Amino acid sequence: MTLSGAPAAFPRILRVAGPLVEMECPAAVAMHDLVLLGADRLPGEVVAVHGDTATVQAYEYTGGLAPGHPVESRGRPLSVLLGPALLGSVFDGLLRPLSGAGDLLLTGGPDRAPNVRTWQFTPRVAEGTWVTAGGVLGEIAATVPLRLLVPPGRSGIVTAVAATGGYPADAVLAVVDGHEVCMAQSWPVRKPRPVAERLPADLPLHTGQRAVDLLFPVARGSTVAVPGGFGTGKTMLLQQIAKWCDADVIVYVGCGERGNEMADVIEELAELVDPRTGGRLSERTVTIANTSNMPMMAREASVHTGATVAEYFRDMGLDVVVIADSTSRWAEALREFASRMGELPAEEGYPAGLASQLAAFYERAATVRTLGGATGSVTVIGAVSPPGGDRTEPVTAHTERFVRCLWSLDRDLAYARHYPAVSWVDSFSRDADVLATAHARSGDPDWAGRRGRVARLLAEADRLADLVELVGITALPPRERISVLAGRLLREAVIQQSALSPKDAYSAPAKTAVLVEAALTVIDRCLDLVESGTGADAVEAVDFTPLLRARESAGPAETAPVAAARDTVLGRLAEAATA
């Protein structure tokens, strides 16, 4: 039966103003409840209750809705289904498949498509076993090894468990204390999944981008903001991290960005080979595409949906990265809806609760001990698109307060075709000190020293750059001229990277370390030469091309070509010293 034939007892719509809908509020309706609006059953969420009136945030286009149309309350919060079907698929902001395979929100609704896909299940407990929340009931064969867990808040004796075989996502695979456990389970998007303990984030997340891994590293379970104006390469950098970082699962949330950019992401992920499994990289990626031409308020839910999906995989002991591109578009949706509700605007029209909502989102990142005793992590990387590149605007300013790392993209570097355009002046990493200890434990005690030396040389070169523009390079003392040369060698031989090169799009930790050591060795030799009396002109005239091209001549994990290039340049410096 459709809603158009619903009984008169159903609450009715009172007012429609774009995505804002006011309705009669029966006693059973509560904050954040999912409601279905009108005959088309458009999904919405209760965001305010005023006496006998409730305000609903509609997640679809509300054209055709009118006062008097019926509203159906589902009696539960806005929730999504979490299961193995997430991997390799593309969804909208409410986690509904864009392929048209069904509507995950309207469980049992008339528009739901039949589930025909199956996954292999292998039980890991026997009937009569006592289990607690988070305990492993069985394993599900997928691109990423998944587990069937006892739902949070449940414990007891396993009274039934399915035999080994293939089952659809809605199949009941176990019964725990009278509660049926399905392969796919529902969870409210705004409620963080419980954990046993939050742990220190002290292991590095390798992104394969040298500017990040060397200068501004991020820990697994940490948070990152990537602010940058139009054309500075935010989307390209985030796509590269999605492709190459060493997380188990990637959740890519395209929040209000252009549709062609999302199409490029989906197409490239489907073509890339996953070095871990040999399959397609897209098979361990969950893509949530809520582009600029899709319903605006679904952006508001999309970041919470992405965090919920990440926590689902985290609870299985996996390392997950959430990439939100961009949180500025999400904040714009908050601002528009707050304006329609008549809330008193704060700075630049954003709602007064913007800071707390940003904090709540980034707070869902963590390294944790799960209820089942495993260790998993969620790392959140959020792009910020400040209008005109103004980093003092509210979204950027508040975000910087809540994140551990900031990868600020510089317009001048981007226009100079320097990728990634991460500014070594305006960026920071609060994880660097703890990660230095992690690198030392893993056999690289010189990591912190290399990082500090590179940062100092880049800062010195930047300090001298303005002076060179005024008086020219030849007016500087020899040692300072070599400092300027050192900055150039580090920028072009180490920091700069080519996202389009099959050899340089990804840089393994070993290759990054060898490139840095080679550049520093050459720089030290140049300094020794000028201090021993060799003219700075002679040193600057040396052809450093082999070192500058080593990053593209060596494969992603190769070190021998870099060492050979270093030796070639050192030989040329020796010739310059004796000339």
PATIMI-58632 format. One record per residue (C-alpha): residue in three letters; x, y, z. Coordinates in steps of 0.02 Angstrom, whole numbers, padded with zeros to 5 digits, always signed. Each point is the difference from the previous one (the first is absolute). Layout:
BEGIN
ALAXYZ;...
***
This chain:
BEGIN
MET+00000+00000+00000;THR+00068+00173-00044;LEU+00001+00148+00115;SER-00132+00087-00106;GLY-00124-00124+00072;ALA+00065+00014+00178;PRO-00125+00016+00142;ALA-00040+00172+00071;ALA+00094-00044+00160;PHE+00164+00032-00090;PRO+00079+00169+00041;ARG-00011+00130-00136;ILE+00120+00123-00080;LEU-00031+00180+00056;ARG+00130+00097-00101;VAL+00131-00030-00134;ALA+00148+00118-00030;GLY+00129-00087-00109;PRO+00081-00138+00103;LEU-00088+00062+00157;VAL-00166-00083+00037;GLU-00110+00032+00152;MET-00120-00137+00055;GLU-00121-00043+00137;CYS+00095-00082+00142;PRO-00084-00149+00083;ALA+00066-00059+00167;ALA+00095-00145-00079;VAL+00114+00111-00106;ALA+00171+00042+00073;MET+00155+00096-00051;HIS+00099-00077-00144;ASP-00140-00121-00045;LEU-00012-00052-00181;VAL-00163+00053-00083;LEU-00071-00029-00175;LEU-00082+00150-00080;GLY-00148-00002-00117;ALA-00058-00131-00123;ASP+00176-00021-00069;ARG+00067-00040+00175;LEU+00144+00123-00009;PRO+00121-00032+00143;GLY+00025+00135+00131;GLU+00064+00019+00177;VAL-00079+00090+00148;VAL+00119+00139+00053;ALA-00111+00104+00116;VAL-00156-00026+00105;HIS-00106+00149+00056;GLY-00153-00056+00097;ASP-00117-00082-00125;THR+00108+00047-00151;ALA+00157-00086-00063;THR+00126+00066-00125;VAL+00066-00125-00126;GLN+00158+00008-00105;ALA-00047-00078-00168;TYR+00133-00097-00093;GLU-00083+00005-00171;TYR-00070+00132-00116;THR-00164+00056+00079;GLY-00088+00058-00159;GLY-00180-00060+00007;LEU-00011-00007+00190;ALA-00138+00108+00072;PRO-00090+00033+00166;GLY-00118-00141+00040;HIS+00105-00138-00073;PRO+00027-00146+00121;VAL+00160-00041+00093;GLU+00052-00172+00059;SER+00118-00014+00148;ARG+00114-00152+00001;GLY+00025+00011+00188;ARG+00189-00014-00009;PRO+00148+00113-00036;LEU+00069+00027-00174;SER+00098-00161-00026;VAL+00095-00093-00135;LEU+00032-00183-00036;LEU+00181-00054+00023;GLY+00061-00157-00086;PRO+00118-00074-00129;ALA-00097+00080-00144;LEU+00080+00167+00046;LEU+00169-00046-00073;GLY+00023+00049-00182;SER-00168+00090-00013;VAL-00054+00181-00024;PHE-00136+00076+00110;ASP-00088+00165+00027;GLY+00009+00099+00162;LEU-00125-00115+00085;LEU+00095-00157-00051;ARG-00125-00047-00135;PRO+00082-00087-00149;LEU+00012+00113-00151;SER-00004-00155-00109;GLY-00187-00014+00039;ALA+00020-00165+00091;GLY-00117+00054+00139;ASP-00032+00122+00141;LEU+00095-00043+00157;LEU-00092+00128+00104;LEU-00178-00057-00032;THR+00023-00173+00072;GLY-00138-00110-00067;GLY-00072+00146-00097;PRO-00088-00019-00167;ASP+00150+00063-00100;ARG+00126-00122+00067;ALA+00078-00111-00133;PRO+00023-00186+00034;ASN+00170-00048+00068;VAL+00078-00130-00115;ARG+00185+00015+00042;THR+00075-00124+00124;TRP+00160-00008+00104;GLN+00089-00151+00069;PHE-00022-00020+00188;THR+00107-00109+00113;PRO-00056-00020+00182;ARG+00129+00020+00138;VAL-00108-00047+00150;ALA-00106-00151+00042;GLU-00174-00007+00071;GLY+00003+00017+00189;THR+00149+00119+00001;TRP-00011+00153+00113;VAL+00041+00160-00096;THR+00008+00184+00045;ALA-00022+00160-00101;GLY+00131+00013-00136;GLY+00039-00186+00003;VAL+00034-00088-00165;LEU-00140-00113-00059;GLY+00073-00039-00170;GLU+00097+00063-00150;ILE-00068+00073-00161;ALA+00102-00021-00158;ALA+00020+00168-00089;THR+00137+00103-00078;VAL+00048+00049+00177;PRO-00019-00141+00128;LEU-00157+00042+00100;ARG-00072-00070+00159;LEU-00176-00026+00064;LEU+00000+00078+00172;VAL-00119-00008+00147;PRO-00094+00168-00008;PRO+00039+00130+00135;GLY-00107-00021+00154;ARG-00028-00186-00031;SER+00072-00151+00090;GLY-00054-00175+00044;ILE+00001-00178-00064;VAL+00005-00039-00186;THR-00157-00102-00028;ALA+00020-00016-00188;VAL+00134+00033-00131;ALA-00006-00022-00188;ALA+00106-00131-00086;THR+00139+00043-00120;GLY-00071+00063-00165;GLY-00055+00148-00103;TYR-00134+00116+00072;PRO-00080+00167-00048;ALA+00029+00153+00107;ASP-00169-00011+00086;ALA+00020-00183+00051;VAL-00003-00044+00185;LEU+00168-00081+00035;ALA-00009-00022+00189;VAL-00117+00017+00148;VAL+00074+00069+00162;ASP-00111-00007+00155;GLY-00155+00004-00110;HIS+00063+00145-00107;GLU+00023-00032-00186;VAL+00166+00058-00073;CYS+00000+00036-00187;MET+00146+00025-00116;ALA-00053+00182-00024;GLN-00044+00100+00155;SER-00082+00171+00024;TRP+00080+00141+00098;PRO-00050+00184+00031;VAL+00116+00117-00096;ARG+00015+00129+00139;LYS+00043-00124+00137;PRO+00185-00051+00012;ARG+00022-00187+00015;PRO+00062-00049+00174;VAL+00178-00058+00035;ALA+00089-00076+00147;GLU+00139+00130+00007;ARG+00075+00143-00099;LEU+00186-00028-00027;PRO+00143+00120-00040;ALA+00022+00032-00186;ASP+00184-00044-00017;LEU+00019-00095-00165;PRO+00028+00092-00165;LEU-00123-00001-00143;HIS+00108-00006-00156;THR-00082+00099-00140;GLY+00134-00020-00134;GLN+00011+00190-00016;ARG+00174+00057+00052;ALA-00050+00177+00051;VAL-00122-00077+00124;ASP+00094-00153+00061;LEU+00162+00096+00025;LEU-00052+00170+00065;PHE-00178-00014+00065;PRO-00034-00183+00041;VAL-00165-00062+00066;ALA-00030-00142+00121;ARG-00130-00136-00022;GLY-00154+00059+00094;SER+00046+00184-00013;THR-00082+00146-00090;VAL+00054+00111-00145;ALA-00067+00158-00079;VAL+00048+00047-00178;PRO-00043+00183-00031;GLY+00031+00078-00169;GLY-00080+00119-00123;PHE-00066-00044-00171;GLY+00130-00079-00113;THR+00125-00046+00135;GLY-00019-00188-00025;LYS-00104-00057+00151;THR-00098-00129-00096;MET+00154-00067-00089;LEU+00093-00020+00166;LEU-00147-00087+00083;GLN-00022-00115-00148;GLN+00184-00048+00009;ILE-00017-00039+00185;ALA-00155-00105-00034;LYS+00098-00098-00131;TRP+00165-00026+00091;CYS-00016+00012+00189;ASP+00026-00162+00095;ALA-00171-00009+00082;ASP-00106-00157-00014;VAL-00159+00091-00054;ILE-00029+00171-00077;VAL-00163+00095+00025;TYR-00004+00142-00128;VAL-00137+00129+00033;GLY-00028+00120-00144;CYS-00099+00134+00091;GLY-00066+00136-00114;GLU+00142-00012-00126;ARG-00020+00000-00189;GLY-00070-00156-00078;ASN+00138-00017-00129;GLU+00130-00007+00140;MET-00093-00142+00085;ALA-00017-00089-00166;ASP+00190+00012-00023;VAL+00028-00072+00175;ILE-00116-00147-00031;GLU+00074-00035-00172;GLU+00181+00006+00058;LEU-00030-00108+00153;ALA-00083-00130-00110;GLU+00153-00005-00114;LEU+00140-00003+00130;VAL+00070-00167+00059;ASP+00005-00022+00188;PRO+00179-00049+00047;ARG-00065-00096+00150;THR-00125-00115-00083;GLY+00037+00012-00185;GLY-00181+00049-00031;ARG-00073+00171-00032;LEU+00030+00137+00126;SER-00185+00044-00006;GLU-00040-00168+00078;ARG+00061+00061+00171;THR-00073+00174-00020;VAL-00171+00066+00051;THR-00049+00153-00102;ILE-00135+00119+00064;ALA-00040+00119-00142;ASN-00106+00148+00051;THR+00046+00122-00137;SER-00048+00182-00021;ASN-00150-00041-00111;MET-00075-00122+00127;PRO-00118+00044+00145;MET+00087+00126+00110;MET-00045-00065+00172;ALA+00063-00175-00039;ARG+00171+00082+00011;GLU-00033+00030+00185;ALA-00029-00186+00028;SER+00137-00061-00116;VAL+00149+00036+00115;HIS-00086-00089+00145;THR-00043-00144-00115;GLY+00183-00012-00052;ALA+00058-00002+00182;THR-00127-00137+00042;VAL+00059-00108-00144;ALA+00180+00023+00055;GLU-00040-00050+00180;TYR-00085-00158-00064;PHE+00161-00058-00083;ARG+00106+00065+00146;ASP-00094-00115+00119;MET+00068-00148-00100;GLY+00178+00052+00041;LEU+00032+00093-00164;ASP+00084+00167-00034;VAL-00119+00117-00091;VAL+00024+00171-00079;VAL-00147+00119-00023;ILE+00028+00133-00133;ALA-00129+00141+00002;ASP+00007+00116-00150;SER-00049+00126+00056;THR-00060+00048+00174;SER-00028+00178-00061;ARG-00144-00059-00110;TRP-00069-00094+00150;ALA+00009+00158+00105;GLU-00088+00097-00138;ALA-00146-00120+00012;LEU-00006+00028+00188;ARG-00001+00188-00029;GLU-00141-00005-00127;PHE-00111-00110+00107;ALA+00034+00104+00157;SER-00052+00155-00098;ARG-00164-00082-00051;MET-00033-00048+00181;GLY+00024+00181+00052;GLU+00147-00034+00115;LEU+00102+00150+00055;PRO+00152-00001-00116;ALA+00177+00002+00068;GLU+00157+00050-00095;GLU-00027+00012-00189;GLY-00175-00071+00019;TYR+00052-00172+00063;PRO-00101-00074+00143;ALA+00064+00025+00176;GLY+00025-00187+00018;LEU+00121-00015-00146;ALA+00154-00026+00110;SER-00083-00135+00105;GLN-00061-00092-00156;LEU+00174+00004-00077;ALA+00074-00063+00163;ALA-00128-00142+00010;PHE+00046-00057-00175;TYR+00189+00001+00025;GLU-00019-00078+00172;ARG-00056-00162-00083;ALA+00179-00028-00058;ALA+00101-00109+00120;THR+00107-00152+00025;VAL-00101-00116+00111;ARG-00009-00168+00083;THR-00164-00070-00061;LEU-00130-00087+00105;GLY+00070-00165-00065;GLY+00179+00043+00051;ALA+00071+00040-00173;THR+00089+00162-00044;GLY-00070+00109-00139;SER+00005+00181-00053;VAL-00095+00135-00093;THR+00102+00142-00074;VAL-00099+00152-00060;ILE+00068+00112-00138;GLY-00112+00148-00039;ALA+00023+00125-00141;VAL-00046+00181+00034;SER-00039+00122-00141;PRO+00014+00176+00073;PRO-00076+00132-00114;GLY+00139+00096-00083;GLY+00128-00101+00097;ASP-00042+00095+00160;ARG+00057-00113+00142;THR-00077+00113+00131;GLU-00178-00044-00054;PRO-00098-00101+00131;VAL+00008-00177-00073;THR+00188+00005-00024;ALA+00035+00088+00165;HIS-00108-00121+00102;THR+00067-00153-00090;GLU+00180+00046+00039;ARG-00045-00006+00185;PHE-00058-00181-00006;VAL+00123-00088-00116;ARG+00172-00072+00037;CYS+00073+00038-00172;LEU-00021+00142-00123;TRP+00052-00018-00182;SER-00023+00178-00062;LEU+00007+00015-00190;ASP+00092+00152-00069;ARG-00067+00090-00154;ASP+00173+00057-00058;LEU+00069-00178+00007;ALA-00152-00064-00094;TYR+00015+00131-00137;ALA+00186-00042-00014;ARG-00056-00179-00040;HIS+00077-00065+00161;TYR-00100-00153+00056;PRO-00050-00029+00134;ALA-00014+00184+00044;VAL+00015-00031+00187;SER+00073+00154+00082;TRP+00144-00039+00117;VAL-00028+00171+00081;ASP-00186-00007+00042;SER-00021-00188+00032;PHE+00031-00097+00161;SER-00006-00174+00074;ARG-00029-00029+00184;ASP+00030-00186-00029;ALA+00182+00021-00056;ASP+00082-00024+00170;VAL-00092-00160+00044;LEU+00027-00068-00176;ALA+00187+00031+00015;THR-00001-00127+00140;ALA-00099-00121-00108;HIS+00126+00016-00142;ALA+00143-00029+00121;ARG-00085-00159+00063;SER-00022-00061-00179;GLY+00185+00017-00041;ASP+00015+00179-00063;PRO+00073+00102+00144;ASP+00058+00139-00118;TRP-00177+00045-00059;ALA-00022+00146+00121;GLY+00173+00068-00040;ARG-00032-00003-00188;ARG-00168+00084+00023;GLY+00071+00137+00110;ARG+00145+00034-00117;VAL-00113+00013-00152;ALA-00118+00119+00091;ARG+00145+00113+00053;LEU+00076+00006-00175;LEU-00168+00042-00079;ALA-00030+00137+00128;GLU+00173+00073-00031;ALA-00026-00002-00189;ASP-00168+00089+00021;ARG+00080+00131+00111;LEU+00129+00038-00134;ALA-00121-00002-00146;ASP-00062+00178+00027;LEU+00178+00062+00020;VAL+00051-00084-00163;GLU-00141+00090-00091;LEU+00064+00167+00066;VAL+00190-00014-00021;GLY+00026-00154-00108;ILE+00078-00167+00042;THR+00179+00058-00034;ALA-00009+00129+00141;LEU-00020-00136+00132;PRO+00145-00081+00094;PRO+00050-00172-00068;ARG-00080-00100+00141;GLU-00167+00088-00021;ARG+00007-00028-00187;ILE+00017-00186+00036;SER-00150+00015+00119;VAL-00104+00065-00145;LEU+00064-00144-00108;ALA-00044-00122+00140;GLY-00179+00062+00004;ARG-00015-00027-00188;LEU+00073-00176+00008;LEU-00117-00051+00141;ARG-00153+00073-00086;GLU+00033-00076-00171;ALA+00086-00162+00046;VAL-00098-00050+00155;ILE-00157+00100+00042;GLN-00070+00017-00176;GLN-00090-00152-00069;SER-00092-00047-00159;ALA-00176-00067+00024;LEU-00002-00055-00183;SER+00163-00098+00000;PRO-00016-00188+00026;LYS+00170+00004+00088;ASP-00025+00155+00106;ALA-00186+00006+00042;TYR+00039-00108+00152;SER+00159+00005+00103;ALA+00034-00142+00121;PRO+00080+00046+00167;ALA+00167-00076-00057;LYS+00004+00104-00159;THR-00046+00158+00095;ALA+00140-00030+00126;VAL+00130-00031-00135;LEU-00052+00155-00098;VAL+00016+00108+00156;GLU+00168-00075+00046;ALA+00065+00023-00177;ALA-00052+00183-00005;LEU+00073+00036+00172;THR+00163-00087-00046;VAL+00017+00106-00157;ILE-00042+00158+00098;ASP+00130-00041+00133;ARG+00131-00026-00136;CYS-00044+00169-00077;LEU+00021+00085+00169;ASP+00167-00087+00028;LEU+00062+00060-00169;VAL-00039+00185+00028;GLU+00073-00007+00176;SER+00160-00074-00071;GLY+00018+00142-00125;THR-00092-00060-00155;GLY-00100+00142-00077;ALA-00188-00001+00016;ASP-00012+00033-00188;ALA+00091-00164-00035;VAL-00115-00098+00115;GLU-00158+00079-00072;ALA+00060-00040-00176;VAL+00002-00188+00036;ASP-00134-00099-00092;PHE-00115-00069+00136;THR-00121-00076-00127;PRO+00030-00183+00049;LEU-00051+00037+00179;LEU-00150+00104-00053;ARG-00062-00138-00115;ALA+00035-00144+00119;ARG-00176+00004+00072;GLU-00074-00038-00171;SER+00137-00120-00061;ALA-00020-00110+00155;GLY-00155-00106+00024;PRO-00117+00027+00149;ALA+00105-00110+00114;GLU+00169+00002-00088;THR+00154+00074+00084;ALA+00147-00053-00110;PRO-00033+00130-00139;VAL-00005+00137+00132;ALA+00167-00054+00072;ALA+00074-00005-00175;ALA-00062+00177-00035;ARG+00073+00061+00164;ASP+00170-00075-00042;THR-00003+00079-00173;VAL-00032+00173+00072;LEU+00133-00024+00134;GLY+00124-00044-00137;ARG-00042+00159-00094;LEU+00025+00101+00160;ALA+00170-00080+00022;GLU+00046+00052-00176;ALA-00057+00179+00036;ALA+00111+00004+00155;THR+00155-00045-00101;ALA-00038+00108-00152;
***
